[in-house]
């Protein structure tokens, strides 16, 4: 599904909680999480307290970050099965957090892998009831 620039701009203006909700809905519906990566691995963002892996709900939002120092990065989809089986534990083992759907102002909620997984499972249950 392609998203217009206007839709991208509008959705990106959502507050952090609303972007989290949008991301969870999209990730569960499409069964994939999007990251940016280059030949060295996935892109990282740093907060005052945490090293974070940013995640996006789809390719278009991830690619909006592929500029300047990250212009050589590619958007990569990670299947939810792979996320649950490898990424959640791997991120926790490496003491990394996630920044959820950061906007162009570098704003996004920071969640730990187990919190993100819990939110995904909750959204999965919610969607399966529909």
Phi and psi restraints in degrees (value plus and minus 20) as a CYANA .aco file:
   2 UNK   PHI    -113.8   -73.8
   2 UNK   PSI     121.8   161.8
   3 UNK   PHI    -133.2   -93.2
   3 UNK   PSI     114.2   154.2
   4 UNK   PHI     -90.5   -50.5
   4 UNK   PSI     139.7   179.7
   5 UNK   PHI     -78.6   -38.6
   5 UNK   PSI     -59.2   -19.2
   6 UNK   PHI     -82.5   -42.5
   6 UNK   PSI     -63.2   -23.2
   7 UNK   PHI     -84.5   -44.5
   7 UNK   PSI     -62.0   -22.0
   8 UNK   PHI     -78.6   -38.6
   8 UNK   PSI     -67.3   -27.3
   9 UNK   PHI     -82.1   -42.1
   9 UNK   PSI     -64.0   -24.0
  10 UNK   PHI     -84.1   -44.1
  10 UNK   PSI     -69.2   -29.2
  11 UNK   PHI     -83.7   -43.7
  11 UNK   PSI     -58.7   -18.7
  12 UNK   PHI     -86.5   -46.5
  12 UNK   PSI     -40.8    -0.8
  13 UNK   PHI    -101.1   -61.1
  13 UNK   PSI     -30.3     9.7
  14 UNK   PHI     -76.2   -36.2
  14 UNK   PSI     132.8   172.8
  15 UNK   PHI     -91.5   -51.5
  15 UNK   PSI     152.6   192.6
  16 UNK   PHI     -79.5   -39.5
  16 UNK   PSI     -61.5   -21.5
  17 UNK   PHI     -85.8   -45.8
  17 UNK   PSI     -61.2   -21.2
  18 UNK   PHI     -89.8   -49.8
  18 UNK   PSI     -55.5   -15.5
  19 UNK   PHI     -87.5   -47.5
  19 UNK   PSI     -57.8   -17.8
  20 UNK   PHI     -80.5   -40.5
  20 UNK   PSI     -67.2   -27.2
  21 UNK   PHI     -80.7   -40.7
  21 UNK   PSI     -64.0   -24.0
  22 UNK   PHI     -82.4   -42.4
  22 UNK   PSI     -66.0   -26.0
  23 UNK   PHI     -80.3   -40.3
  23 UNK   PSI     -67.0   -27.0
  24 UNK   PHI     -80.0   -40.0
  24 UNK   PSI     -64.9   -24.9
  25 UNK   PHI     -81.5   -41.5
  25 UNK   PSI     -65.9   -25.9
  26 UNK   PHI     -87.5   -47.5
  26 UNK   PSI     -64.6   -24.6
  27 UNK   PHI     -82.3   -42.3
  27 UNK   PSI     -64.6   -24.6
  28 UNK   PHI     -89.2   -49.2
  28 UNK   PSI     -62.3   -22.3
  29 UNK   PHI     -82.1   -42.1
  29 UNK   PSI     -64.1   -24.1
  30 UNK   PHI    -112.6   -72.6
  30 UNK   PSI     -26.3    13.7
  31 UNK   PHI      37.5    77.5
  31 UNK   PSI      15.5    55.5
  32 UNK   PHI    -175.1  -135.1
  32 UNK   PSI     128.8   168.8
  33 UNK   PHI    -131.8   -91.8
  33 UNK   PSI     121.6   161.6
  34 UNK   PHI    -128.7   -88.7
  34 UNK   PSI     117.2   157.2
  35 UNK   PHI    -148.9  -108.9
  35 UNK   PSI     151.7   191.7
  36 UNK   PHI    -130.7   -90.7
  36 UNK   PSI     118.0   158.0
  37 UNK   PHI    -165.6  -125.6
  37 UNK   PSI     135.8   175.8
  38 UNK   PHI    -149.1  -109.1
  38 UNK   PSI    -185.3  -145.3
  39 UNK   PHI     -85.9   -45.9
  39 UNK   PSI     -34.9     5.1
  40 UNK   PHI    -114.8   -74.8
  40 UNK   PSI     -28.0    12.0
  41 UNK   PHI     106.4   146.4
  41 UNK   PSI    -183.5  -143.5
  42 UNK   PHI    -101.6   -61.6
  42 UNK   PSI     133.0   173.0
  43 UNK   PHI     -85.4   -45.4
  43 UNK   PSI     125.6   165.6
  44 UNK   PHI    -144.4  -104.4
  44 UNK   PSI     124.8   164.8
  45 UNK   PHI    -139.0   -99.0
  45 UNK   PSI     132.6   172.6
  46 UNK   PHI    -142.3  -102.3
  46 UNK   PSI     114.5   154.5
  47 UNK   PHI    -124.4   -84.4
  47 UNK   PSI    -198.4  -158.4
  48 UNK   PHI     -81.0   -41.0
  48 UNK   PSI     -52.1   -12.1
  49 UNK   PHI    -130.1   -90.1
  49 UNK   PSI     -43.2    -3.2
  50 UNK   PHI    -152.8  -112.8
  50 UNK   PSI     129.5   169.5
  51 UNK   PHI    -114.1   -74.1
  51 UNK   PSI     109.9   149.9
  52 UNK   PHI    -149.4  -109.4
  52 UNK   PSI     127.7   167.7
  53 UNK   PHI    -120.6   -80.6
  53 UNK   PSI      99.1   139.1
  54 UNK   PHI     -96.5   -56.5
  54 UNK   PSI     121.8   161.8
  55 UNK   PHI    -148.4  -108.4
  55 UNK   PSI     127.5   167.5
  56 UNK   PHI    -148.9  -108.9
  56 UNK   PSI     139.9   179.9
  57 UNK   PHI     -97.5   -57.5
  57 UNK   PSI     -40.5    -0.5
  58 UNK   PHI    -181.2  -141.2
  58 UNK   PSI     153.5   193.5
  59 UNK   PHI     -81.1   -41.1
  59 UNK   PSI     -62.1   -22.1
  60 UNK   PHI     -79.2   -39.2
  60 UNK   PSI     -63.5   -23.5
  61 UNK   PHI     -88.4   -48.4
  61 UNK   PSI     -60.5   -20.5
  62 UNK   PHI     -81.9   -41.9
  62 UNK   PSI     -63.7   -23.7
  63 UNK   PHI     -85.9   -45.9
  63 UNK   PSI     -42.9    -2.9
  64 UNK   PHI     -82.7   -42.7
  64 UNK   PSI     -40.6    -0.6
  65 UNK   PHI    -111.5   -71.5
  65 UNK   PSI     -28.7    11.3
  66 UNK   PHI    -101.8   -61.8
  66 UNK   PSI      43.6    83.6
  67 UNK   PHI    -151.5  -111.5
  67 UNK   PSI     151.3   191.3
  68 UNK   PHI      26.9    66.9
  68 UNK   PSI    -140.3  -100.3
  69 UNK   PHI     -86.6   -46.6
  69 UNK   PSI     -36.8     3.2
  70 UNK   PHI    -127.4   -87.4
  70 UNK   PSI      -3.4    36.6
  71 UNK   PHI     -83.5   -43.5
  71 UNK   PSI     -42.0    -2.0
  72 UNK   PHI    -108.9   -68.9
  72 UNK   PSI     -20.6    19.4
  73 UNK   PHI     -97.8   -57.8
  73 UNK   PSI     131.9   171.9
  74 UNK   PHI    -136.7   -96.7
  74 UNK   PSI     124.6   164.6
  75 UNK   PHI     -95.4   -55.4
  75 UNK   PSI     113.3   153.3
  76 UNK   PHI    -146.8  -106.8
  76 UNK   PSI     112.3   152.3
  77 UNK   PHI    -109.5   -69.5
  77 UNK   PSI     117.0   157.0
  78 UNK   PHI    -137.6   -97.6
  78 UNK   PSI     102.6   142.6
  79 UNK   PHI     -83.0   -43.0
  79 UNK   PSI     130.5   170.5
  80 UNK   PHI     -80.2   -40.2
  80 UNK   PSI     -57.7   -17.7
  81 UNK   PHI     -79.6   -39.6
  81 UNK   PSI     -65.1   -25.1
  82 UNK   PHI     -86.5   -46.5
  82 UNK   PSI     -58.0   -18.0
  83 UNK   PHI     -78.9   -38.9
  83 UNK   PSI     -70.0   -30.0
  84 UNK   PHI     -85.4   -45.4
  84 UNK   PSI     -60.5   -20.5
  85 UNK   PHI    -100.0   -60.0
  85 UNK   PSI     -49.9    -9.9
  86 UNK   PHI    -145.2  -105.2
  86 UNK   PSI     -64.7   -24.7
  87 UNK   PHI     -92.2   -52.2
  87 UNK   PSI     -67.0   -27.0
  88 UNK   PHI     -74.7   -34.7
  88 UNK   PSI     -72.4   -32.4
  89 UNK   PHI     -87.7   -47.7
  89 UNK   PSI     -59.9   -19.9
  90 UNK   PHI     -81.6   -41.6
  90 UNK   PSI     -64.1   -24.1
  91 UNK   PHI     -84.9   -44.9
  91 UNK   PSI     -63.2   -23.2
  92 UNK   PHI     -82.7   -42.7
  92 UNK   PSI     -64.4   -24.4
  93 UNK   PHI     -80.5   -40.5
  93 UNK   PSI     -55.4   -15.4
  94 UNK   PHI    -106.9   -66.9
  94 UNK   PSI     -15.7    24.3
  95 UNK   PHI      36.2    76.2
  95 UNK   PSI      22.5    62.5
  96 UNK   PHI    -126.0   -86.0
  96 UNK   PSI     128.3   168.3
  97 UNK   PHI    -127.6   -87.6
  97 UNK   PSI     159.7   199.7
  98 UNK   PHI    -138.4   -98.4
  98 UNK   PSI     122.4   162.4
  99 UNK   PHI    -128.1   -88.1
  99 UNK   PSI     102.1   142.1
 100 UNK   PHI    -108.3   -68.3
 100 UNK   PSI      94.9   134.9
 101 UNK   PHI      27.2    67.2
 101 UNK   PSI      40.5    80.5
 102 UNK   PHI     -84.2   -44.2
 102 UNK   PSI     123.8   163.8
 103 UNK   PHI    -112.4   -72.4
 103 UNK   PSI    -196.2  -156.2
 104 UNK   PHI     -89.5   -49.5
 104 UNK   PSI     -31.0     9.0
 105 UNK   PHI    -114.5   -74.5
 105 UNK   PSI      -5.8    34.2
 106 UNK   PHI      43.5    83.5
 106 UNK   PSI       8.1    48.1
 107 UNK   PHI    -123.8   -83.8
 107 UNK   PSI     112.4   152.4
 108 UNK   PHI    -193.0  -153.0
 108 UNK   PSI     130.9   170.9
 109 UNK   PHI     -89.3   -49.3
 109 UNK   PSI     122.3   162.3
 110 UNK   PHI    -122.3   -82.3
 110 UNK   PSI     102.5   142.5
 111 UNK   PHI    -144.4  -104.4
 111 UNK   PSI     129.0   169.0
 112 UNK   PHI    -101.9   -61.9
 112 UNK   PSI     135.7   175.7
 113 UNK   PHI     -72.0   -32.0
 113 UNK   PSI     -61.1   -21.1
 114 UNK   PHI     -88.4   -48.4
 114 UNK   PSI     -52.3   -12.3
 115 UNK   PHI     -88.2   -48.2
 115 UNK   PSI     -61.1   -21.1
 116 UNK   PHI     -85.5   -45.5
 116 UNK   PSI     -64.0   -24.0
 117 UNK   PHI     -82.3   -42.3
 117 UNK   PSI     -61.9   -21.9
 118 UNK   PHI     -81.1   -41.1
 118 UNK   PSI     -63.1   -23.1
 119 UNK   PHI     -84.8   -44.8
 119 UNK   PSI     -59.0   -19.0
 120 UNK   PHI     -84.2   -44.2
 120 UNK   PSI     -64.1   -24.1
 121 UNK   PHI     -85.0   -45.0
 121 UNK   PSI     -58.3   -18.3
 122 UNK   PHI     -82.4   -42.4
 122 UNK   PSI     -64.2   -24.2
 123 UNK   PHI     -86.3   -46.3
 123 UNK   PSI     -57.3   -17.3
 124 UNK   PHI     -81.5   -41.5
 124 UNK   PSI     -65.3   -25.3
 125 UNK   PHI     -82.4   -42.4
 125 UNK   PSI     -62.4   -22.4
 126 UNK   PHI     -81.4   -41.4
 126 UNK   PSI     -65.5   -25.5
 127 UNK   PHI     -90.4   -50.4
 127 UNK   PSI     -50.6   -10.6
 128 UNK   PHI     -93.1   -53.1
 128 UNK   PSI     -38.7     1.3
 129 UNK   PHI    -101.2   -61.2
 129 UNK   PSI     -35.0     5.0
